[in-house]
């Protein structure tokens, strides 16, 4: 059970306006939740439907305001040429 629900977290593409729940059709937006690692300065953002409680992740991360890092953003993973 992750984040207080027995439902699996689903992926959602961050395209256009994201306000309608794909699971139940609720159209008034989402609640936000953050999942932080022990030492990771970045936490992942999750969307939670207030109607059916479906949870979605879009791969978006935010910096924790109280954790220090050397760079403002992590180095991008660039495949070798």
C-alpha positions as CSV (number, residue, x, y, z in Angstrom):
1,X,0.0,0.0,0.0
2,X,1.7,3.2,-1.2
3,X,0.5,6.7,-0.3
4,X,-2.5,5.5,1.7
5,X,-4.4,3.7,-1.1
6,X,-4.5,0.1,-2.3
7,X,-4.8,1.3,-5.9
8,X,-1.8,1.2,-8.1
9,X,-0.2,4.5,-9.1
10,X,-0.7,5.0,-12.9
11,X,1.3,7.1,-15.3
12,X,-0.1,10.2,-16.9
13,X,1.5,12.1,-19.8
14,X,2.0,15.8,-19.0
15,X,0.3,17.1,-22.1
16,X,-2.1,20.1,-22.5
17,X,-4.2,20.9,-19.5
18,X,-4.3,18.1,-16.9
19,X,-7.5,18.5,-14.9
20,X,-9.8,15.6,-15.8
21,X,-9.4,12.2,-14.1
22,X,-8.9,9.4,-16.7
23,X,-10.4,6.9,-14.2
24,X,-13.7,8.5,-13.3
25,X,-14.0,11.6,-15.5
26,X,-14.0,14.0,-12.6
27,X,-13.3,17.5,-14.1
28,X,-12.4,19.8,-11.3
29,X,-8.7,19.1,-11.0
30,X,-6.5,17.1,-8.6
31,X,-5.0,17.2,-5.2
32,X,-1.2,17.2,-5.1
33,X,1.0,15.0,-3.1
34,X,4.8,14.7,-2.8
35,X,7.0,11.7,-2.2
36,X,10.4,12.4,-0.7
37,X,13.3,10.0,-0.3
38,X,15.5,10.0,2.8
39,X,18.3,12.1,1.5
40,X,17.2,13.0,-2.0
41,X,16.8,16.7,-2.5
42,X,14.0,16.1,-5.1
43,X,10.6,14.7,-4.5
44,X,8.2,13.3,-7.0
45,X,4.9,15.0,-7.6
46,X,1.7,12.9,-7.6
47,X,-1.8,13.8,-8.6
48,X,-4.7,12.4,-6.6
49,X,-8.3,12.5,-7.8
50,X,-10.5,13.9,-5.1
51,X,-13.5,11.9,-6.3
52,X,-12.2,8.3,-6.9
53,X,-8.7,8.6,-5.2
54,X,-6.9,7.3,-8.3
55,X,-3.2,8.4,-8.2
56,X,-1.1,9.5,-11.1
57,X,2.6,10.3,-11.6
58,X,3.9,12.3,-14.5
59,X,7.6,12.1,-13.8
60,X,7.8,15.7,-12.5
61,X,10.1,16.4,-9.5
62,X,10.5,19.4,-7.2
63,X,13.4,20.5,-5.0
64,X,12.9,20.2,-1.3
65,X,13.2,23.8,0.1
66,X,15.4,22.7,3.1
67,X,17.8,20.2,1.5
68,X,21.1,21.4,0.0
69,X,22.3,20.4,-3.4
70,X,25.3,21.4,-5.4
71,X,23.4,22.3,-8.6
72,X,19.9,23.7,-9.0
73,X,18.9,20.7,-11.1
74,X,20.4,17.2,-11.5
75,X,22.7,16.6,-14.5
76,X,20.6,15.4,-17.5
77,X,21.2,11.8,-18.5
78,X,22.8,12.0,-21.9
79,X,23.3,8.8,-23.8
80,X,26.9,8.2,-25.0
81,X,27.6,9.1,-28.6
